[in-house]
Amino acid sequence: MANELKSQKHATLYGLATVVCWSTVATAFKLSLNHVNPLQLILLASLVSWLFLLSILIAKGRALELFSLSKKDYLWSLAFGMMNPVLYYLLLFSAYDALPAQEAQALNYSWAIVMTLLAVPLLGQRLSRYDVVAAALCYFGVLMIATRGDLLGLNFANVKGVLLALASTVIWSLYWILNQKDEREPIIGLCLNFSFALPLIIIIALNSGDIASLVSAPWQALAGGFYIGLFEMGLAFILWLKAMKLAENTAKIANLIFISPFLSLLLIAVFLDEEILGSTLVGLCLIIAGLVSQQIFQRRLAPHQQ
């Protein structure tokens, strides 16, 4: 019993550390995008994340495992790498470039509902009435944020930015749905994803001339790329895996993620000097309410489905 409590305590600490990482990245995205474009930021962050993951494998004496997988695994790595980091972060950073940070980060939290909806055609899962209610709550929140409270007029403040943010949730959801079929060890798999994605990002950046202009980028851009690559793309992933592995009660750890968006709003207000709109708060609360209600309904239904 004492060991279980100790394990759960350590899991909570790792979970909280992950939440802190996630809470800071919206601010880091926006500050970095003041100095570089989305593609340049992906290049910087992906390079840092790849080096970080590779260094972990080298330190553990597991780097050679990167070369001992099957042809199928490498094809998965190429496909996953194109989804994450390439397409997902290109859409996400472009959304942050177009929208206030408070709106982009709030819209991004609707990805879990998107994954539930996509699991119906892709995994053959059934959509319960509770899932429909949760989705309705979430997308009412999305509508609140996108129109900045003008629900009757349906005047969207920035259609392009909203579509980019929602498109990123689709890619992220597809990525995690496909990951359910991925048999690679998580850190090995993620490192390989970046190994395949990085050359592609470099080629795109070379063709667009973004690498040449990156040479003269200010230190803030380099610092932002380093921070995002280390904490958003790398360390947060490792910490969350550790939290899930140690947790005796995974639900308690999973619920910690709901702290992140509100802490993120606080940081956005302080460091970006954004006035947090009432529509953003209401919309975010609706999105979180949808996600929480979905979790509650799933736990209640689970015993009856066994």
N, C-alpha and C positions, 0 to 999 in steps of 0.2 A: 504493500500500500504506500509506504514511504517513497519507494522507488518510482511508483506511478505518479505521485504528487510532484516529485522532483523533475521527472520527465515532462509532465504537463507544464510546470513552471518554466523550464528551459524552452519548451515549445512556444509558450506565450511570449517570452523575451525575444525569441527569433521572429515571431510573428509581428510584434510591435516594431522591431527594427525594420522589418520589411515595409510596414505601414509608413514609417518615417521616410524611407526611401521613396515610396510611391507619392507621398504627400508633397515632396519638394520638386518633383520633376516638371510639373506644369509651369511653375515659376522659372525653372531652368530652361525649359523649352522656349518660353517667350523671351527671356533675356538673351539667349543665344541667337535667336532668330532676328534680333535687332542688328546683328553683325554679319550673319551669313544666311544663305538661302537654305531651304529644306534639304536639297540634295547634298550640299556641302556639310550640313550638320549630320546627315546620315553617314557620310563617309568618315567624318571624324569620330563619331560615336561608335560606329561599327568596328573601326580599327582598334579602338581602345578596348571594346568588349571582347573582340577576338583574342587580343593579346592577354587580357585578363583570364579568360577561360583556358587558353592554352597554357598559361603559367600555372594554373591550378592543376591541370593534368600532368604537367612536367614535374611539379612538386610532389604529386602522388605517385610518380613513376608509371603513369598510364598513358603517356603521349603516343606510344607505339600502337595503342588500340585504335587510333584514328586510321591506321593503314591496314587493319585486319578485318574489315567488315565486308559484307557481300555487295555485289553490284546493285542489288535492289536497295540496300541501305544508302548507297551513294546517290542513287536516283531520287530517293526520298529526301536526302539532304539537299540536293539541288532544288527540288520542288519547294521544300520548306523554307530554304534560304531565300527564294524569290518572293515568298509570301511574307516572311519575317527574317531579316529586317527590311528588305527592299520595298515591297509594295505597301506593307502596313505602315511603316514609319514615313514613307513618302506622302501618303494620304494624311497621316496624323499630323506631321509637321506642317504640311500645307494648310490643314485646318487651323492649327494654332497661328499660322502666319496670317490667316484671313480673319479670325475671330478673336474677341477678347479671351484671355486665358480661362476666365471663370466659365464661359460658355462651352469652350472646347473640351475642358476637362469634365464638365458635368455631362455633356452628350456622350462622351467616351464610356461612361459607366453603364450605358444601356446595352453594352455588348453581351452581357450574360443572358438577357432576354432574347437577343438576336440568335444566340447559340441554341436556346430552347426551341425557337421557331425553325431554325435550319435543321435541327436534329430530326424533325418529323419526316421530311423527304429524304434526307441523307442517311439516317440511321434507322428509319422505320419506327421511330418512337411515336407514341400517341400524345396528342395535345389535350390535356384535361381542361375542364372549365376554369379551374384555378389558374392554370397557365394563361388562359385568355384574359382573366381579370388582372393578373400581374402584368401582362403585356400592355393591356389598356392603360393601366396606371403609369407605366414607364413611358409610353408614347404620348400620353397626355402631358407628362412632364417635359418630354422632348419638344412638344408643340409650344408649351409655355415658354421655354428657353428660346426657341427659334424665333418666336414672334415678340419676344420681350414683353409678354403679358397681353399683347393685343390679339386675344383669341377670336374675338368677333370680327375684327377687320382682316385677320389672317395676313397681316403685313409682315413678311419675313424680313428681318433686319439684314441678313446676309445669306442668301440662298446657297451660293457657292460654298461658303464655309461650312454651313450646316450639312450639305450633301457630302462634302469631303469627310467630315467627322463621322457621319453615319456610315459612309462607305468603309471607313477604317474599322468600324465595329463588325462589319460583315467579314472582312478579311481576317480579323483577329478571331472571330468565332469559327470560321472555316479552318483556320490553323489549328485550333484546339480540338475541333471535332476530328480532323484527320490524325491528330496526335494520339487519339485513342487507339489507333491501329499501328502506332509506331512502337516497335520493340527495342529500339536503341536505348542505351543507358542515357538518362536525361542530359548530363553535362557533356558527354561525348557527342550526343545528337546536336545539342545547341552549338557546340564548338564547330562541328562539321557544317551546320547551317551557315554560320558566319564565314567559314572557310570557302564555301561556294559562292556566297553572296558578295563578299568583298571584292573579288576581281570584277564582277559584273558592275558593281557600283563605281569602281575606278574607271572602267571603260566608258560608262555613261557620262561620268564627270569629265573625262578627257575630251569626249566628243562635244560636250556643251561648253568647254572652256572654263568650267568651275574650279578645276584643280589649280590652274594658273593664277586665278584671282585669290585662291585660298592661301597662297604663299604669303600674301601681304595682309592677311586677316589679322585683326587686333587680338591681343592676348585674351580678351573676354570671350572671343569665339572659340579659341583653343581650350580655354578653361571650361567653357560650357560643354564642348564636345567630350572632353575628358570626364566631366562629372556625369553626363547622361550615359556615356558608354559604360562607365564603371558601376554607377548606382542603379540606373533604370534597366539597362540591358544585361548587366552581369550580376552584380552583388545581390540585388533584390531577388533574382531567380534562385540563387544559391541559398539565401536565407529562408525563402519560402519553402523550398524543398526540405530543408533541415527542420523547419517548424512542423511540416506535415509528417515527417518521418518520426519525430519525437512525440507528437501529440497522442495522448490517450483518448481525447475527445476532439476530433477534427472539426466538429461543428463550432465549438467555442473559438478555435483558431480562425476558421473561415470567416466568422462574424466580425473579426477585427478589421476586415477590409472596409467596413462601413464607416470607420473612423476617418479613413483617408480623405474622402472628398471634402469633408468639412474642415479638416486641418489644412488641406490644400487651399481652400478659399481664404482662410486666415492668412496664409503665407502670400497668396496673390494680392490681397488687400495691403499687406505691409510692404512687400518688396517691389510690387509692380504699381502700387498706388492706384489700383483699379477700385472704383466704387462698386461694391457688390450689389447688384440689382435685386430687388425683391422677386422679380420673375425668375432669376437664377436660383435663388434659395427655394422658392416654392417648387420650381421644376425639378431641382435636385432631390428635394424631399419626396416628391412623387415617384421619381425613379428609384430611390432607395426603398420606399414603401413597397413598390412593386417587387423588387428583388427580395426583400425580407419576407413578404407574404408568400412568395413562391417557395422559399426555403421552408417556412412553417407548414405549408400545405403538403410539401413533399415528405416531410418527417412524419406528419400525421397519417399520410396514406401508405407509407412504407410498410408498417406492420401488416396491413390488410393485403398488400401485394405479394407477400412472401408465401 
